[in-house]
């Protein structure tokens, strides 16, 4: 049994993250971790396009143009959430500073 059937099963069971190497989830400032990212929407977008690339026949697989578009979308999902969190955190800090001074 190869890796492909396992990935397909985990994708369908929505347990794909369990296949991620635990070392990747360790906190290390030099490594993008599952704890710090990608967020769930971004992970789902990456996973969905990856899963489409596993189709049995080439005719059922997405073109590279579609793959690139979907990967860019997944990245935008990650960046937009990260930007929102950073902006929200800044607003909270400014609010706290305003009312504690």
C-alpha positions in Angstrom: 0.0 0.0 0.0 1.5 3.3 -1.1 1.0 6.8 0.3 -1.6 7.8 -2.2 -4.5 5.7 -0.8 -3.6 6.9 2.7 -3.7 10.5 1.7 -7.0 10.1 -0.2 -8.5 8.4 2.9 -7.3 11.0 5.3 -8.5 13.8 3.0 -12.0 12.3 2.8 -12.0 11.8 6.6 -10.8 15.4 7.1 -7.8 14.1 9.1 -5.1 15.1 6.7 -3.3 17.2 9.3 -2.5 14.0 11.3 -0.1 13.1 8.5 2.0 16.2 9.2 5.4 15.5 10.8 5.2 16.4 14.5 8.5 18.2 14.2 6.8 20.8 12.0 4.5 21.6 14.9 7.3 22.5 17.2 7.8 26.1 18.0 10.8 27.4 16.1 11.0 30.9 14.8 12.6 29.8 11.6 9.9 27.3 10.6 6.3 27.8 9.5 4.5 25.6 11.9 0.9 24.2 12.0 0.5 26.0 15.3 1.3 29.3 13.8 0.0 28.6 10.3 -1.4 27.8 7.9 -4.8 28.7 9.2 -7.6 26.2 8.6 -9.0 28.0 5.5 -5.6 28.2 3.9 -4.8 24.5 4.8 -8.1 23.5 3.3 -7.4 25.4 0.1 -3.9 23.9 -0.2 -5.3 20.4 0.5 -8.2 20.7 -2.0 -6.0 21.6 -4.9 -3.5 19.0 -3.9 -6.2 16.4 -3.8 -7.4 17.3 -7.2 -3.9 16.7 -8.5 -4.2 13.1 -7.3 -6.9 12.3 -9.8 -6.4 9.0 -11.6 -6.3 10.4 -15.1 -4.5 13.5 -16.4 -7.8 14.7 -17.9 -9.4 15.0 -14.5 -6.4 16.8 -13.0 -6.3 20.6 -12.9 -4.1 22.5 -15.3 -1.0 24.2 -13.9 -2.8 27.5 -14.4 -5.6 26.5 -12.1 -3.1 25.0 -9.6 -1.2 28.3 -9.4 -4.4 30.3 -9.1 -5.6 28.0 -6.2 -2.2 28.1 -4.5 -2.2 31.9 -4.7 -5.8 31.9 -3.2 -4.6 29.7 -0.4 -1.7 32.1 0.3 -4.1 35.1 0.3 -6.4 33.3 2.8 -3.3 32.9 5.1 -2.1 36.4 4.6 -5.5 38.1 5.1 -6.1 36.3 8.3 -2.6 37.1 9.6 -3.1 40.7 8.6 -6.5 40.9 10.4 -5.0 39.4 13.6 -2.1 41.8 13.5 -4.4 44.8 13.0 -6.8 43.6 15.7 -4.0 43.1 18.1 -2.7 46.6 17.4 -6.1 48.1 18.0 -6.4 46.3 21.3 -3.0 47.6 22.4 -3.8 51.1 21.4 -7.1 50.9 23.3 -5.4 49.6 26.4 -2.8 52.3 26.2 -5.4 55.0 25.8 -7.4 54.0 28.8 -4.5 53.2 31.1 -2.6 56.5 30.6 
